[in-house]
Amino acid sequence: MPRRCWITLLGLVPMFTGCIAFRSMPPEVERPLWRPSDEIPPEQKNCVYTFVFGTLDPFDSGHTCGLRDHLIHMGFEKTYFGQSPHLSYFAEKMREIAAHCPAARFAIAGYDTGAVPAAELAVEARKAGIAVELLVFLEPAAHHKGCDDFPAGHVITIRGNDSLFGLTPADHGELVVAENAHRSSIPTHAITIEVMERELCLIAMGVEMPGRLIEPKQPLVKPFSAPRNTPRRVTPLPAEWRFLEPYGAWGMNISNAGPSSMTNPETLPPPRVAEDNLSGTNKMK
């Protein structure tokens, strides 16, 4: 009998850890050929460090690591994923990054019970004198007690309107509601990806671009010497070719400079009529 009780309790462990959330699979996020994050230079993206906290679930029912994969796919490669035991490691890592990279920008996100270590990491950063640009709560647990005055530049709460067992999670900062979305699908929901991409791009745009080294241009071939300055020689046209010279509106020859060179154009001879045409005209008469 005790053995059956232990087996029953062991079977109930996945339900308490959140594996029951597998009944609602997260929707697939479309990956278009172009995204707004593609316009951000890699030098600015590499200065944004994001820490994502998941729940204490060995099966990762909410697929929180999928959010990390989406952010890395967008170019934000400095994205870390962990759980509440990684809080001290993330705090030490944040202090190390801030000491060696003055241009670093930090963002924190926490899903479900992971919202608690996410808020605590922001508090630890404030104690260390590190500014947190963004703090995102993804379906924060109902028992999570916090206030709207979190130590972050911008606080956002993303949740769905289809909460499990009718529980209403706590809302902090700006609220974004995903319609017809279960709590387990929020980490990789299209709205979550869009909000995270928008906020991280705004953070990256605030990073000053590093100065580029300007090197002197090296010619591919040896430069040629300048051509000789030869005077222009104008040869007057013969009398039989004078009709090629242009004339102005008042009969002035353009080739001769000065207003005193106005001459009348030569009288051209009347056009000749072919004899065949004349003979044909007489025949018709």
C-alpha positions as CSV (number, residue, x, y, z in Angstrom):
1,M,0.0,0.0,0.0
2,P,2.7,2.6,0.8
3,R,4.4,1.7,-2.5
4,R,1.2,2.6,-4.4
5,C,0.9,5.9,-2.6
6,W,4.5,6.8,-3.6
7,I,3.7,5.8,-7.2
8,T,0.5,8.0,-7.1
9,L,2.4,11.0,-5.7
10,L,5.1,10.5,-8.2
11,G,2.5,10.6,-11.0
12,L,1.0,13.8,-9.6
13,V,4.4,15.6,-9.7
14,P,4.1,16.6,-13.4
15,M,0.7,18.2,-12.7
16,F,2.1,20.4,-9.9
17,T,5.1,21.4,-11.9
18,G,3.0,22.7,-14.7
19,C,3.0,19.8,-17.2
20,I,-0.8,20.0,-17.3
21,A,-0.3,23.1,-19.4
22,F,0.6,20.9,-22.4
23,R,-3.0,20.8,-23.2
24,S,-2.6,24.2,-24.9
25,M,0.2,24.2,-27.4
26,P,1.8,27.5,-28.2
27,P,1.0,28.8,-31.7
28,E,3.8,28.8,-34.3
29,V,5.4,32.2,-34.9
30,E,5.7,33.2,-38.5
31,R,9.3,34.1,-39.5
32,P,9.0,36.6,-42.4
33,L,11.9,37.4,-44.7
34,W,12.3,40.8,-43.1
35,R,11.8,42.0,-39.6
36,P,12.3,45.4,-37.9
37,S,15.3,44.0,-36.0
38,D,17.1,43.4,-39.3
39,E,17.6,47.2,-39.6
40,I,19.6,47.3,-36.3
41,P,23.3,47.0,-36.8
42,P,25.0,44.0,-35.0
43,E,27.2,46.3,-33.1
44,Q,24.2,47.7,-31.3
45,K,22.4,44.4,-30.8
46,N,25.5,42.9,-29.1
47,C,25.3,45.5,-26.4
48,V,21.9,44.3,-25.3
49,Y,21.9,41.5,-22.6
50,T,18.7,39.7,-21.9
51,F,18.1,37.3,-18.9
52,V,15.0,35.1,-19.2
53,F,13.7,33.1,-16.2
54,G,11.5,30.1,-16.5
55,T,9.5,28.0,-14.0
56,L,10.9,25.2,-11.8
57,D,9.7,22.7,-14.4
58,P,12.1,20.1,-15.7
59,F,9.8,19.7,-18.8
60,D,9.6,23.4,-19.5
61,S,5.9,23.2,-20.1
62,G,5.7,26.9,-21.2
63,H,8.5,26.4,-23.6
64,T,10.3,29.5,-22.2
65,C,13.5,28.5,-23.8
66,G,11.7,29.1,-27.1
67,L,11.6,32.8,-26.3
68,R,15.4,32.7,-26.0
69,D,15.7,31.0,-29.4
70,H,13.5,33.6,-31.1
71,L,15.5,36.5,-29.6
72,I,18.8,34.8,-30.8
73,H,17.3,34.3,-34.2
74,M,16.6,38.0,-34.4
75,G,20.2,38.9,-33.7
76,F,20.1,39.4,-29.9
77,E,22.7,36.8,-29.3
78,K,23.4,37.9,-25.7
79,T,20.3,36.2,-24.3
80,Y,20.5,33.9,-21.3
81,F,17.9,31.4,-20.0
82,G,17.7,30.0,-16.5
83,Q,15.5,29.3,-13.5
84,S,15.4,30.7,-9.9
85,P,18.5,28.8,-8.8
86,H,20.5,30.8,-11.4
87,L,19.6,34.1,-9.8
88,S,23.0,34.5,-8.0
89,Y,24.8,33.5,-11.2
90,F,22.9,36.0,-13.3
91,A,23.5,38.8,-10.7
92,E,27.3,38.1,-10.8
93,K,27.3,37.9,-14.6
94,M,25.5,41.2,-14.8
95,R,28.0,42.9,-12.5
96,E,30.9,41.5,-14.5
97,I,29.4,42.7,-17.8
98,A,28.7,46.2,-16.5
99,A,32.3,46.5,-15.3
100,H,33.8,45.5,-18.6
101,C,31.3,46.9,-21.1
102,P,30.1,50.4,-20.2
103,A,27.8,50.5,-23.2
104,A,25.9,47.3,-22.1
105,R,22.1,47.5,-21.8
106,F,20.1,45.0,-19.7
107,A,16.6,43.5,-20.0
108,I,15.0,40.9,-17.8
109,A,12.0,38.6,-18.4
110,G,10.2,36.1,-16.2
111,Y,7.5,33.6,-16.9
112,D,5.0,32.4,-14.3
113,T,6.9,31.8,-11.0
114,G,10.0,33.0,-12.8
115,A,8.7,36.5,-12.4
116,V,9.8,36.4,-8.8
117,P,13.6,35.9,-9.5
118,A,13.2,38.4,-12.4
119,A,12.1,41.1,-10.0
120,E,14.8,40.1,-7.5
121,L,17.4,40.4,-10.2
122,A,16.3,43.9,-11.0
123,V,16.5,44.8,-7.3
124,E,20.1,43.3,-7.1
125,A,21.0,45.3,-10.2
126,R,19.8,48.5,-8.6
127,K,21.8,47.8,-5.5
128,A,24.9,47.4,-7.7
129,G,24.2,50.7,-9.5
130,I,23.2,49.0,-12.8
131,A,20.3,50.3,-14.8
132,V,17.8,47.8,-16.1
133,E,16.1,49.1,-19.2
134,L,13.3,46.6,-19.5
135,L,11.5,44.2,-17.1
136,V,8.8,41.9,-18.6
137,F,6.5,39.6,-16.7
138,L,5.0,36.8,-18.7
139,E,1.9,35.4,-17.0
140,P,3.2,36.2,-13.5
141,A,2.0,33.8,-10.8
142,A,-1.0,34.9,-8.8
143,H,0.9,34.7,-5.5
144,H,3.6,37.0,-6.8
145,K,3.5,40.1,-4.7
146,G,5.1,43.2,-6.1
147,C,4.5,46.8,-6.8
148,D,4.4,49.0,-9.8
149,D,7.6,50.7,-8.7
150,F,10.1,48.2,-10.0
151,P,13.7,49.2,-10.5
152,A,13.5,49.3,-14.3
153,G,13.0,51.8,-17.0
154,H,10.0,50.1,-18.5
155,V,7.8,47.4,-17.0
156,I,5.4,45.3,-19.1
157,T,3.1,42.4,-18.2
158,I,2.0,40.1,-20.9
159,R,-0.8,37.6,-20.2
160,G,-3.6,35.8,-21.9
161,N,-7.3,36.1,-21.2
162,D,-7.7,32.3,-20.8
163,S,-6.1,31.7,-17.4
164,L,-5.9,28.3,-15.8
165,F,-8.6,27.6,-13.2
166,G,-9.8,31.2,-13.5
167,L,-6.8,32.6,-11.7
168,T,-6.1,36.2,-12.3
169,P,-2.3,37.0,-12.3
170,A,-0.9,40.2,-10.9
171,D,-0.4,43.0,-13.4
172,H,2.6,45.3,-13.1
173,G,3.4,48.3,-15.4
174,E,2.0,48.3,-18.9
175,L,-0.5,45.5,-19.5
176,V,-0.6,43.6,-22.8
177,V,-3.4,41.0,-23.2
178,A,-3.2,38.2,-25.8
179,E,-6.7,37.2,-27.0
180,N,-7.7,33.5,-26.8
181,A,-4.2,32.6,-25.5
182,H,-3.5,30.1,-22.7
183,R,-0.9,30.9,-20.1
184,S,1.5,28.1,-21.4
185,S,1.5,29.7,-24.9
186,I,2.5,33.2,-23.7
187,P,6.3,32.8,-23.8
188,T,6.4,32.0,-27.5
189,H,3.1,33.8,-28.5
190,A,3.3,36.1,-31.5
191,I,2.3,39.1,-29.4
192,T,5.1,38.3,-26.9
193,I,7.7,38.0,-29.7
194,E,6.5,41.3,-31.3
195,V,6.6,43.2,-28.0
196,M,10.0,41.8,-27.0
197,E,11.4,42.6,-30.5
198,R,10.0,46.2,-30.3
199,E,11.4,46.9,-26.9
200,L,14.8,45.4,-27.5
201,C,15.2,47.3,-30.8
202,L,14.4,50.5,-28.9
203,I,17.0,49.7,-26.4
204,A,19.6,48.8,-29.0
205,M,18.9,52.1,-30.9
206,G,20.0,54.0,-27.8
207,V,23.5,52.4,-27.9
208,E,26.0,54.7,-29.4
209,M,27.7,53.3,-32.5
210,P,31.5,52.7,-32.0
211,G,33.8,55.0,-33.9
212,R,35.1,53.5,-37.1
213,L,38.8,53.6,-38.0
214,I,39.3,55.8,-41.1
215,E,42.4,54.6,-43.0
216,P,44.0,56.4,-45.9
217,K,43.0,55.1,-49.3
218,Q,45.5,53.1,-51.1
219,P,45.5,53.5,-54.9
220,L,45.3,50.2,-56.8
221,V,47.5,51.5,-59.7
222,K,50.2,54.0,-59.9
223,P,48.7,57.5,-60.6
224,F,49.3,58.8,-64.1
225,S,51.0,62.1,-64.8
226,A,48.7,65.0,-65.7
227,P,48.4,65.6,-69.5
228,R,50.3,68.5,-71.1
229,N,48.5,71.8,-71.5
230,T,48.5,72.2,-75.3
231,P,47.0,75.4,-76.8
232,R,44.0,75.1,-78.9
233,R,44.6,75.7,-82.6
234,V,41.6,76.9,-84.7
235,T,42.1,76.6,-88.4
236,P,39.7,78.7,-90.5
237,L,37.5,76.8,-93.0
238,P,38.1,77.2,-96.7
239,A,35.7,79.4,-98.7
240,E,33.9,76.5,-100.2
241,W,33.2,75.1,-96.7
242,R,32.1,78.3,-95.0
243,F,28.4,77.2,-95.2
244,L,29.2,74.8,-92.4
245,E,29.9,77.6,-89.9
246,P,27.0,78.3,-87.6
247,Y,25.3,81.7,-87.6
248,G,23.4,83.5,-84.9
249,A,19.9,84.8,-84.9
250,W,20.9,88.0,-86.6
251,G,23.3,86.6,-89.1
252,M,26.4,86.9,-86.8
253,N,29.0,84.3,-87.4
254,I,29.6,82.5,-84.0
255,S,33.1,81.4,-84.9
256,N,34.2,85.1,-84.9
257,A,33.9,86.7,-81.5
258,G,32.7,90.3,-81.0
259,P,29.7,92.2,-82.2
260,S,31.6,93.9,-85.0
261,S,31.8,90.6,-86.9
262,M,28.2,90.7,-88.1
263,T,28.1,89.6,-91.8
264,N,25.3,88.6,-94.1
265,P,25.1,84.9,-94.8
266,E,26.1,83.9,-98.3
267,T,23.2,83.6,-100.8
268,L,22.7,80.0,-101.5
269,P,22.0,79.1,-105.1
270,P,18.4,78.1,-106.0
271,P,17.7,74.4,-105.8
272,R,18.2,72.5,-108.9
273,V,15.3,70.5,-110.4
274,A,16.1,67.2,-111.9
275,E,15.5,67.0,-115.7
276,D,13.6,63.8,-115.3
277,N,11.1,65.5,-113.0
278,L,10.7,68.4,-115.5
279,S,10.2,66.0,-118.4
280,G,7.6,64.1,-116.4
281,T,5.8,67.2,-115.5
282,N,5.6,68.3,-119.2
283,K,4.3,65.0,-120.2
284,M,1.5,65.2,-117.7
285,K,0.6,68.6,-119.1
